[in-house]
Amino acid sequence: MGLDMYLTAEKYISGYSEQTKRDIALEGLEGDHPPTTEGTSVTIQLDVAYWRKANQIHQWFVERVQGGEDDCRTYHVPLEDLRELVTTCEGLLVKRDPELAEEELPTASGFFFGNTEYEDDYWADLEDTVAQLRPVLEWFDADEKRRFNWDLQYRASW
């Protein structure tokens, strides 16, 4: 029980225009899927980042991506916003100033949301965020077509 947070990458594969890719995706399920017919489309969803009780990161997503609504729903995450989060975390990690952290990336309290102090756990969450998101950004930057073929989404539950 507690705050669990997921960033996923999702890709839609049309059953008509990308039949081979669709069949490969379904083959990976080793038959463990409902019956499909020719032309059935599939969506691939991969977890690319996971946090537990990193309430300051969750609060950033709530404010920046979810329009202030903290409702356990799934939201699209623009790549530019993800870059901003990484840049913010990296800047705060250099200074490790609690007052600046409270201003730029404040903690949030909630039902089993974890520690709200600007101590070791806070900085560890920022380090973890950079470590998880930097490779995701590099992967998108390596091929511009990925920006159009994959969608990033955030959701949290508690």
N, C-alpha and C positions, 0 to 999 in steps of 0.2 A: 504494500500500500504506500502511496506517495506519488509525487510528481514524476511521471515518465514522459519523455519528450523524444519525438522522432522527426527526422528530416528524411524524406523519401524522394527518390527519382523515379518517375513514371514515364513509360513509353507505350503508346498505342500502336498496335500493328494491325493493319487492315487485312481481313481475310481475302479480299479480292485483289488488291494491288501488290500485296506482299505475302502471297500464299506460302512460299518457302520459309520465310522468317517465322510465320505463324506456326507452321508445322514443327519447326525446330523448337520453338518455345513450348509447344504442347508436348513434344517428345521428352523434353526435360522434366516433365511432370510424371513420367513413367506410367502413363495411363490413369493416374489418380486425378481425374477431372470429369465433370459431367459430359455426356455425349454431345458432340458438336456436329454441325453439318458443314458442307463445303461453303466457304465464304464467311465462316464465323471469324470474328475479330477477337484479338486478345489484348490485354493490357499487362505489361510487365511492371512490377513495382518492387524496388529494391531499397532497403534501409541503407542510407549513406552516412547517417550520424545518429547517435543516441546519447541522451543525457539523462541523469537521474538526480532530481532535486537541485538542478542548476537554475534556481528561481530567477536570477538576474537575466539569464539568457531567455528564459520563458517570457519574462516581462518585456524584454526587447521585442520578441516576436508578437506578443499581444499588442503592444503599442505601434510597432512599425508595420506589421503585416496583417494583423487581425482588426485593425481599426478600433482598438480598445476593448473588443469583445473577447472575454476569457471564457469560452464556451465548449471546449473539447472538440471542436469541429476541425476539419482539414482545410488549410488555406494555401493558396499558391504563393510561392516565395520567388520574387524576381531575383535574378542572379546579381544585379547591382546592389540589392539590399544585403545579400549574403556577403558581398565584398565589403560593404560598409561595416557589418558586424565584425568581420575579421580585423579590419583596420582599427576599429574602436578597441577591440580586445588587445591587439598588439600594442597600441599606444598606452593603454592603461597598465599593461604588464611592464613596460619600460619604466614608468614613474612609480607604480605601486602606491599611489596616494589615495587613501580612503575617501577623502573629501571630493576629489575629482571623480573617483569611481561612483560615489553616491549621486553625483551630478550627471555623469554620462551614461552609466549603466547600473541604475539602482536595483537593489534587491526588492523582492516582493514576498509578502507573507501570504500564506494560504494553508489549506488543509494538507498537512504533511508535506509542505514545500521545502523543508530543510532550513538550514542556518541562514539568518539574514544579516550577519555581521560581516564586516569587510576584513576578514582574516584569511588564514591559509586556505580554507575551503573555497573561498571566493576566487582567489588567484588561481587555484588548481582548476576550477571550472573554466576560467578564461584560457588557461594553457590547453586544456582538453578541447575547448571549442576551436582554437586555432589549429591544433593538431588534426582534428577531424575535418574541418572545412577547407583548409588550405589544399589538400589533395583533390577535393571535389572541384574547387575553382580551377585548379591546374588542368584537370581532366576536361572541363568545359572549354577552357582556353585553347587546348590543343587542337580542337576541331570545331570551327564555328557552326557547322551544321547541327551539332549536338544541342545548341541553344533552341533550335526549332523542333528537334525530335524528342527531347526529354523535358519533362516538367518537374520542377522541385516543389514539394509540398511539406508543410509543417503541421503536426498535430501533437497534442498533449493530452494526457489523461491522469486522473488522480482518484 
